[in-house]
Amino acid sequence: MSQKIFRKGFLALAVTTAIGASSLAQADVVIGVAGPHTGANATFGEQYWRGATQAAEDINAAGGINGEKIKLVKADDACEPKQAVSVANRLVDQDKVAGVVGHFCSSSTMPASEVYDEAGVISITPGSTNPKITERGYGGMFRMCGRDDQQGIVAGNYIADTLKAKKVAVIHDKDTYGQGLADATKAQLAKKGIEAVLYEGLTRGEKDFNALVTKIRAAGAEVVYFGGCHPEAGPLVRQMREQGLNAKFVSGDCVVTDEFVTTAGGAQYTKGVLMTFGADPRLIADGKAVIDKFRAAGYEPEGYTLYSYASVQALAAAFKGAGSTEGAKASEWLKSHPVDTVMGKKEWDPKGDLKVSDYVMYEWDDAGKYHQMK
């Protein structure tokens, strides 16, 4: 456990004891939902908000947390690190959150989690996968997803063992997440005896990748691995196909949205694209009732929707189990107890990582939908 969060928790407990039990009564348990609610990656913020909102409604309908209702607060970081710090401070100082579901981009989660740790606030990210997030000794930092060093192994092994590629171009977006995932995949390929024929970064927000495609072609790549998100992945794969480059396109869990097809210009460009993501939670029986509820309302719980729902479940279970919303107590409880979620039973190690990672391969079809591969 981080010494900072422990000290904060101890001091908070001492203060509340000193000022009397009457001050402990609160109308709500406030939970922040932090992520890119605007900007190029806003689709993931929408997934977060949808999942968290439904979870809060369901938990509140069942009696809430220790007799109190969950109140959600939306915090938009636009996947910008400086903005993430700003909204983290607002959540702590102004909104007085007990916990945070977020952030999404690893480059946002890293600095924001420093704010939460200093304040003694427990946080759980549904989608940030950079290994460093849980390697810094912050006792209140958790994940509902796996790590890039796990995801990269799955991608690297598939490229080497199933695709049997010998020439692989590794492209990344220079971001904490994208480059980290690309590097993890590149490292696994090296272990399999495959050295990248091209390793290059592009800039987030760019749309013209024709010069890069020319380099990929010149390198003779049979597979292009891209570490990054759909706003760049879509145009990149389209321009590859428009130039007649049919190398297999493989990416990670930041293209797990139907908007990938939109940014590419249609399913004719994304057909056959491969990606890594956790085992499809929509196929898990534990979440059937919730999934049916989403679909009945006309919403398909794609991507990180159920990860966000499960994150709220985890925070609620920790607050209930600890009998307190104090961060240190909730964190200690969560690291020593499993939680039943819509994604099945989840358990965490002392770092706040899931004890079991379940990355698998997916493929996009000609209808613009992704499916878990058998």
N, C-alpha and C positions, 0 to 999 in steps of 0.2 A: 504494500500500500504506500502511495506517495506520502512523504512526510508532511507536505503542504496540506493535502486534503485531510490527513489525520488531525493535524493541529487545528485546522479550521473547524472540523467536526467537533472536536473537544471543546473549543472555545464557544461554539454555537450552543452546545448542550449546556455548558456552564452558565451562559447568559440567560437561556430560557428557564433554567432552573431558578436562577436568582430573581427573575422578575415575576415568577408565579405561574402556576399551571393555567390560569385563565387566558393567558396570552397565546397558548398553544392552539386554541380553537381557530380554525380558518374556514372560510367559506368554500374554498377550492384548493385542489392540488394542481398547481400551474405547471404545465409542461410545454416547453418550446419546441417547435418543429422548424428546424433550420436547414436551409438548402437554397438552391437556385430557383426561386419562385418567379424570377424574370431572367431575361437573357437567353443565350443560345441553348442552355441546358435546362430551361424551365420545365421541360416535360418531366424531368426527374423530381423536381420540386412538387409538381402536381401529383406524381405517384406517391411521394412522401405524405402530402397533405391528405389525399384520399384515404390512404391506409390508416393514418393516425386518427383522422376524424371518425372513421367507422369504428375503430377500436375504442376510442373514447366513448362514443355513443353506446356501444355494447357493454362496456365495463360499467358505465354510469347506470344503465338500465338494470344491471345486476346488483346494484348497491354501491357502486363506486369503490373508493379506497379508504378503508377504515372509517366508513361513514361519510366521507367527503367525495364530492364530484370532481372529475377531471375537467380542467379548463385548458384548452390549447391556445397557444399564441404563435402566429406565423412570423418567421424571421427570414427575410430575404437577403442572402449573401451574394447572389448572382454568380457564384463560383469565383469570387474575387477575394483574395486573402485579407486585404485591408478592410473590406466591407464585412467580412466574416468576423473580424475582431470587434468592429463597431457594433454589430448586432449581438454578439456574445455579451459584450458589456451591457447593452440595453436589456437583454434577457435577465442578466444577473441583478443589475442595479435598479432597473425600473419595473420590470415585470415580476421580479422576485420568484423566478422559476425554481421548482424543486428538482427538475430533471430536464434533459434535452434529448430529443430525437434528432440527430444530425451530426455533422453536416454531410454533404454529398461528395464534393470534390476533395480529395485528400489535401490539396494545397490550402483549402479553407479549414478543414478539420484540424490540421496541425496547429495553427496559431490560435484558433478559437478554443481548443481544448486546454490551452494554457490558462485562459481566462476562467474556464469552469473549474479547473483544478485549484487555482488560487482561491476561488470562492467556495470550494467544497461542494460543488454541484455535480451530481452523477450525470454522465452523458453516454448515449449509445448510438453509434452510427450504423444505419442500415446498409450503407454502400461504400464507405471509404476503405480502400484495400491496401494502401501503402504500409509496409511492415513497420515503419518507424512510429506510426501512430500509437501502437501499444508497446513500444520498446523503450519508452522514456520514464517508466516507473510511476505513471500517473494512476493512482489507485481507483479513480472514479471513471476511467475511460474504458468503454466496452465496444464490441462489434457484434452485429447480427449477420455479418458476412465473413467470407474468408479473406485471405491475404494474397498479395501479388506473387509472393514467393511460392505459394501453393498453386495459384492460377497459372503461373508461367510454366510450371512443371507439366501440367495437363496439356497446355498448348504445345509446348516443345516436344513432348512425347508423341502427340498426335501427328504433328508435322513430320517427325522423323520416322515413326513406326507405321502409321497408317497411310499418310500421303507419300511417304518414302522420298521426300524431296532432298535434293543435294544442294540446290542453290536457293537461298532464302534471303530476301531483302527485309530488313527490319527498320520500320519507320516509326517515329514517335512525335508527339506534339509539344515536346519540351516542358511539359507540365509535370508536377510531382507525381500524379497518378500515371499519366501516359508514358513518360520516360521510365518510370519505375517498373511498370508492367513489361514494357519492351525489353528492358535490361534483364528482367527475370526470365523472360522467354528466351532471349539471346543466350543467357548463361546455361539454360537447360539444353538448348540446341548444341552448344559447345561440348557439353558432357556427352552428347550423342555423336560427337565427331563432326558436327556441322558448323562451319564458321560462316557468318553472314557475308554475302557478297556485296551488300550495301547496308550501311547503318547511317541514317540521316534523320534530322529533325525538321518538322515544318512548324509554322506559326499558327496558333489558334486564331480563328477568325478569317484566315485566308480561304479563298475559294478557287484560285487558279493553280492547279498542281501539274500542268502539262509539262513543265520543265523537269519536275521530279519524276513523272511517268517516263520521260525519255531516258533518264538515268537508270530507272528500274529495268527498262527494256535493254539498255546497253549492258547491264550487269548480268543479263540472262536469267533473271529470277524465275523460278518455277512457282514459288509461293511468296506472297507479300504479307508480312505480319505487321499490323498497325496497332500501336499503343496509343489510344486516344478515344475521343467521343464521336458521336454520330454527326455533329455539324461539319466535321472535317472528313470523317470516314466516307460519308455519302458522296460528296463531290470527287474524292480521290478514286473510289471504285468506279464511278461513272466515267471519269476521264480516262481511266485505264481501259475500260471496255470500248470507249469511243475511238481510242487509238489502236484498237485491235489487240490489246494485251490481255490475254486470257489466263494469266497466272492466278492460282487460287488465292483468294483474299481471306485472311484470318484475322480476327480481332478479339477484344475482350468484352467485359461486362458493361462498358459505357456505350454500347450500341444497342442495348436491349430495350428498344422502344420502336413503335411503328413509325416514328418520325425519321428513323434511319432511311426508310424507303422514300419518304418525302424529300429528304435532303439529297438523295441519290438521283431523284428524278423518275422513279418508278421501279416496280418489282423486276422489270427486265434487267436491271443493273445489279440488284441485290440477290437475285436468285443464285443459290449455291454458295453464298458467303457463309463462312463458319465463324463461330464465336464461342468463347468460354463463359459460363455463368453457373451459378449454383443449380442443383437439381430443381427442376420446375416445381415451385411450391403449389401451383395449381393442380398438380397431380397427386398431392398428398391428402389422404383421407381426413386428416385432422382439421383441415380448413374448408371442407366441402360446404358447410352451412354458410360460412362467411363469403366464400366465392360465389355461391348461388345468390346471396343477397346483393353482391355487387352487380352481377349479371342481370338480375331482375330489375335493377335500377338503370340498366343500359350502359354499364361501365365494365370493361374488361380489365381485371386486376393484373395488368402486365408488369414486367420489370420488378421494381422495388416496392410496389404497393403492399404486398403481403409482408415484406421485410419490415416496412414501417409499422404495419399493424402489430407484428410480433414484437417490435421494439417497445411499443407502448405497453403491450402485455408484460414484457420483462420488467419495465420500470414499475408497473402497478404491482406485480408479484413481489418485487424487492421492497417496496414501501409497505405492503401488507405484511410480508414476512418479518421485516425488521420492526414493524410497529411504529415506524417513524419515516419522515421524509428527509431526515438528515443524511447527507451524502455519504459519509463514511460508514454509517450503519447499513444503509441500503446496499452499498458496494460490497461490504463484507458478506452480507447475506447472499447476494447474487453469485458470488464466487464459491459459495459452498452449498448451493441448492440448484437442482434442475428446475426448469420452467416449461410447462406445457404451453405450446403456442400453435398458431395456425400452420406453422411450418414444422410441426412435430416438437419433440422434447429437445430443449437446448441446454447446454452446460458450458461454463466458461472456466478457463484456466486462471492462474494468479495474475497474468498480464491483462486479462480482459478479452482474450481471443476465444473463439469457439473451440471446444475440444475436438470437434469433428468438422472438417471442411469437405464439402460435397461438390466441387467443381466438375462439370461434365461439358461435353461438346454439344453445340446446337447448329442447325443449318436453316437458312432462310429459303423459303419456297417461292414458286412462281406467282403466288397470290399475295406476296409481301408479308408473310407471317413466319415466325421462327418456331422451330420444333426441336425438342430434345432428341438427340440421336440415340439409338439403341446400342 
